[in-house]
């Protein structure tokens, strides 16, 4: 039980690094985006956090609850019922944590191979080229020289889609 309490305290302490500002940005999307960016930063600095506690039974610390309150307050004018608001809030947290759960494995892969993602893909090019005839759509996408895929670009892409989906949900309710 002492270890569990210690983990709970550590979780709340690291969420304390993601201080929400006293000045609230205009617009619900900017408010939610600010919180999610702060949470992403905490997870980037503390990759262990993503797996430190269950999603539907979070540690009830003041710092983590501040983000939940901030997001729910941002959503409060959207006309969502309480269940939808709770599900949306937890889904947003799950989005951040889901990506963050990959931080340690990604870092370990770089450490184990001594190669960047681009270097590693270059070593796999011959094998990939043999497989591409059976996967023409993927082959066409991978030919684009401007591809940029890492956890941060996935966060940016997903953040926009999460906010777009929440906006669409608010319009239908």
Phi, psi and omega in degrees: 000326180296321178296316179301317179295320179296317178298316179302317179294321179295318179300312181294324179297314182290327174294336175295338176290338183262059183295127175281141185286156176290326179273117183274128178296155176287139175090135183296323181294317179296324179294312180295316180302317180300313179298315182295322177295319177297317178296319178299318178299319177297315180294324178297321181281335184227075184302337179292339187298324185301331183249015186277343182203155181288148184294317184269000175227063185291159173290130186268071177259154184301321184289317177292319179295332177299322178290321178298313178299317181301313181292316180295322177296321178297324181277347191300335180267008184272355179080020180277144175287161184304319181295317178296318179298316178296315180297319179296317180297314180291324177296322177296317177297321180295324177300309180298311182293325179298316175292318182296333178298344180266355183298311181294313178300323178296314179296321179296321180296318178295316180296315183293323183265337185071017183236147171288171178300315180297318179296318180296315179298323180299324179288343181259002187301315182298314179296319179296319179298326178293329182274341188296327179303329179279352183226067188296326180292314177299318179300317180296319179295315184291342177289340180295122183282354184254022179291140179217102184230112171210180185296327179290320178290327174295321177299312181300314179298309183295323178301313179300315182294322178298314180293321177298317181294321179294321177297316179297320178297317180296325180290331183271341181276000000 
